[in-house]
Amino acid sequence: MTVVLVPGFTQTASSWSAVAHVVADSCDVRAVDLQEVADFAATASAVGDAGGAGIYAGYSMGGRLCLRLALDRPDLVRALVLVSATPGIEDAAERAGRVESDERWARLAEQTGVEAFLAQWLAQPMFATVPADAPGLTDRRSLTPAFLAACLRRLGTGTMEPMWARLGELTTPVLLVTGTGDEKFTAIARRMLGRLPPGAVHETLAGGHALPLEQPGPLGALIADFATSHA
């Protein structure tokens, strides 16, 4: 069985390289990049076209796309690992506020360019524990302002349809992974467990939000164990 790794916002497939090295000891691994950004559902479907049938692991934005793919195309997703991910924002006013925030970031990317945008994006407190030599950081410069802006405008949690009410539809095994220092997403994962079908599991690793970069070894081991047990 193939493990398909889907990166988060501002990342490329190479951001998973250290995790993939661990997973590859026991599984076939394929890390995918987002080729084009359509609306959220269409982009999730395109991820499935690129990855094929397998066990999907997505980080943050990539996790949201994997969740939508599992709901829409369960024939492709044999098991699901969501790392620091959310089903979206239920409150309409909060979603509207997120749309405004994402639009400001999108304009910043268009006005200042990729390097200046990434410097400000990664300066946020949620990324404070990302190592300076984390895999894939330099490859992010290959992204374009238009791509970053499109992700913010079309794939953000303010724009996407919330998936909380659909969690019970999942028919695949689910593993949720969050960092012990990421209180917001750990609370989201615990809430998700109450809506997911029985058997879903939540694991925590020492670290913050960007676990593929902060804890690639332990995260890779978790994914590999989960994948082999559900192959």
C-alpha positions as CSV (number, residue, x, y, z in Angstrom):
1,M,0.0,0.0,0.0
2,T,1.2,3.5,-0.9
3,V,1.4,6.3,1.7
4,V,0.6,9.6,0.0
5,L,2.0,12.7,1.7
6,V,0.3,16.1,1.1
7,P,2.0,19.3,2.2
8,G,0.6,22.3,4.0
9,F,0.4,26.0,2.9
10,T,3.7,27.5,1.6
11,Q,5.2,24.0,1.5
12,T,6.3,21.6,-1.3
13,A,6.5,17.9,-1.4
14,S,10.1,18.2,-0.2
15,S,8.9,19.4,3.2
16,W,7.9,15.7,3.8
17,S,11.4,14.4,2.8
18,A,12.6,13.5,6.3
19,V,9.2,11.9,7.2
20,A,9.2,10.0,3.9
21,H,12.7,8.6,4.6
22,V,11.3,6.9,7.8
23,V,8.1,5.7,6.2
24,A,9.9,4.3,3.2
25,D,11.5,1.6,5.5
26,S,8.1,-0.2,5.5
27,C,5.9,1.4,2.9
28,D,5.9,2.8,-0.6
29,V,5.8,6.6,-0.3
30,R,4.6,9.3,-2.7
31,A,4.7,13.0,-1.8
32,V,2.6,15.2,-4.0
33,D,2.6,18.9,-4.8
34,L,-0.5,20.9,-5.6
35,Q,-0.3,21.5,-9.4
36,E,-3.2,23.9,-9.7
37,V,-5.5,25.6,-7.2
38,A,-9.2,25.4,-8.1
39,D,-12.0,25.6,-5.6
40,F,-11.5,23.5,-2.4
41,A,-13.4,20.4,-3.5
42,A,-11.8,20.3,-7.0
43,T,-8.3,20.8,-5.6
44,A,-8.9,17.9,-3.2
45,S,-10.0,15.7,-6.0
46,A,-6.9,16.7,-8.0
47,V,-4.8,15.6,-5.0
48,G,-6.5,12.2,-5.3
49,D,-5.8,12.0,-9.1
50,A,-2.1,12.7,-8.4
51,G,-1.8,10.3,-5.4
52,G,-4.0,7.4,-6.5
53,A,-5.3,4.9,-4.1
54,G,-3.5,4.7,-0.8
55,I,-3.2,5.8,2.8
56,Y,-3.3,9.6,2.8
57,A,-1.4,11.8,5.3
58,G,-1.8,15.5,5.1
59,Y,-0.4,18.4,7.2
60,S,-2.5,21.5,8.0
61,M,-4.0,22.7,4.6
62,G,-2.9,19.4,3.2
63,G,-4.8,17.6,5.9
64,R,-8.0,19.5,5.1
65,L,-7.6,18.5,1.5
66,C,-7.1,14.9,2.4
67,L,-10.2,15.0,4.7
68,R,-12.3,16.3,1.9
69,L,-10.9,13.7,-0.5
70,A,-11.7,10.9,2.0
71,L,-15.3,12.2,2.2
72,D,-15.8,12.7,-1.5
73,R,-13.8,9.8,-2.9
74,P,-13.5,7.1,-0.3
75,D,-12.5,4.5,-2.9
76,L,-9.1,6.3,-3.0
77,V,-8.4,6.9,0.7
78,R,-7.9,3.5,2.5
79,A,-6.8,5.2,5.7
80,L,-6.3,8.8,6.8
81,V,-3.7,10.7,8.9
82,L,-4.4,14.3,9.7
83,V,-1.5,16.2,11.1
84,S,-2.3,19.6,12.8
85,A,-5.5,19.8,10.7
86,T,-9.0,21.1,11.2
87,P,-12.4,20.3,9.5
88,G,-12.9,24.0,9.1
89,I,-14.7,26.9,10.9
90,E,-18.4,26.4,11.8
91,D,-19.2,30.0,12.8
92,A,-20.1,32.2,9.9
93,A,-18.8,35.4,11.4
94,E,-15.5,33.7,12.3
95,R,-15.2,32.4,8.7
96,A,-15.8,35.9,7.3
97,G,-13.0,37.2,9.6
98,R,-10.7,34.5,8.3
99,V,-11.5,35.4,4.7
100,E,-10.5,39.1,5.4
101,S,-7.3,38.0,7.1
102,D,-6.4,35.6,4.3
103,E,-7.0,38.4,1.7
104,R,-4.5,40.6,3.5
105,W,-1.9,37.9,3.4
106,A,-2.7,37.2,-0.3
107,R,-2.2,40.9,-1.1
108,L,1.1,40.8,0.8
109,A,2.3,37.9,-1.3
110,E,1.3,39.7,-4.5
111,Q,2.9,43.0,-3.4
112,T,6.1,41.9,-1.8
113,G,7.1,38.7,-3.5
114,V,7.7,35.2,-2.1
115,E,10.8,35.7,0.1
116,A,9.4,38.7,1.9
117,F,6.0,37.0,2.3
118,L,7.6,33.8,3.7
119,A,9.7,35.7,6.1
120,Q,6.6,37.3,7.6
121,W,4.5,34.1,7.4
122,L,7.1,32.0,9.2
123,A,7.6,34.7,11.8
124,Q,4.2,33.9,13.3
125,P,4.3,32.4,16.8
126,M,2.9,29.0,15.6
127,F,6.1,28.4,13.6
128,A,8.5,29.6,16.3
129,T,9.8,26.0,17.0
130,V,10.5,25.2,13.3
131,P,14.3,24.4,13.0
132,A,16.3,26.7,10.8
133,D,17.5,23.7,8.8
134,A,14.1,22.0,8.4
135,P,13.6,20.1,5.1
136,G,12.0,21.9,2.3
137,L,12.4,25.5,3.6
138,T,14.6,26.6,0.7
139,D,12.4,24.9,-1.9
140,R,9.6,27.2,-1.0
141,R,11.2,29.9,-3.0
142,S,10.1,28.0,-6.1
143,L,6.5,28.9,-5.3
144,T,5.0,32.0,-6.9
145,P,3.1,34.9,-5.4
146,A,0.1,34.0,-7.6
147,F,0.1,30.4,-6.2
148,L,0.3,31.5,-2.6
149,A,-2.5,34.1,-3.1
150,A,-4.7,31.5,-4.8
151,C,-4.2,29.0,-1.9
152,L,-5.2,31.7,0.6
153,R,-8.2,32.8,-1.4
154,R,-9.6,29.4,-2.5
155,L,-8.3,26.9,0.1
156,G,-8.4,28.8,3.4
157,T,-10.6,27.8,6.3
158,G,-12.7,30.9,5.7
159,T,-13.6,29.9,2.1
160,M,-13.9,26.1,2.4
161,E,-17.1,24.4,3.4
162,P,-16.8,23.2,7.1
163,M,-16.7,19.5,7.3
164,W,-17.5,19.0,11.0
165,A,-21.0,17.7,10.3
166,R,-19.6,15.1,7.8
167,L,-17.0,13.5,10.0
168,G,-19.4,10.7,10.9
169,E,-19.5,9.7,7.2
170,L,-15.9,8.6,7.2
171,T,-15.5,4.9,6.6
172,T,-11.7,4.8,6.8
173,P,-9.4,4.4,9.8
174,V,-8.3,7.9,11.1
175,L,-5.2,9.0,13.0
176,L,-5.0,12.5,14.3
177,V,-1.6,13.9,15.3
178,T,-0.9,17.2,17.0
179,G,1.9,18.8,18.9
180,T,1.8,19.1,22.7
181,G,2.7,22.8,22.3
182,D,-0.1,23.4,19.8
183,E,-3.0,23.9,22.1
184,K,-5.5,25.1,19.5
185,F,-5.1,22.1,17.2
186,T,-4.9,19.7,20.0
187,A,-8.2,20.9,21.3
188,I,-9.6,20.6,17.7
189,A,-8.4,17.0,17.5
190,R,-10.0,16.1,20.8
191,R,-13.3,17.6,19.6
192,M,-13.0,15.7,16.3
193,L,-12.7,12.4,18.2
194,G,-16.2,13.0,19.5
195,R,-17.6,13.2,16.0
196,L,-15.5,10.6,14.2
197,P,-16.6,6.9,14.0
198,P,-15.3,4.6,16.7
199,G,-11.7,3.6,16.3
200,A,-10.3,7.0,15.5
201,V,-7.1,7.7,17.4
202,H,-5.4,10.9,18.5
203,E,-1.6,11.0,19.2
204,T,0.5,13.9,20.4
205,L,4.2,14.5,19.8
206,A,6.5,17.0,21.6
207,G,6.5,20.1,19.4
208,G,4.3,22.8,17.9
209,H,2.2,23.1,14.8
210,A,4.6,22.1,12.0
211,L,5.3,18.5,13.1
212,P,6.6,17.3,9.7
213,L,9.4,19.8,10.1
214,E,9.9,19.7,13.9
215,Q,9.5,15.9,14.6
216,P,9.9,14.1,11.3
217,G,11.4,10.9,12.8
218,P,8.6,10.3,15.4
219,L,5.9,11.4,13.0
220,G,7.3,9.1,10.3
221,A,7.2,6.2,12.8
222,L,3.6,7.0,13.7
223,I,2.5,7.1,10.1
224,A,4.4,3.9,9.2
225,D,2.9,2.0,12.1
226,F,-0.6,3.2,11.3
227,A,-0.1,2.4,7.6
228,T,1.2,-1.1,8.1
229,S,-1.6,-1.9,10.5
230,H,-4.2,-0.8,8.0
231,A,-2.6,-1.8,4.7
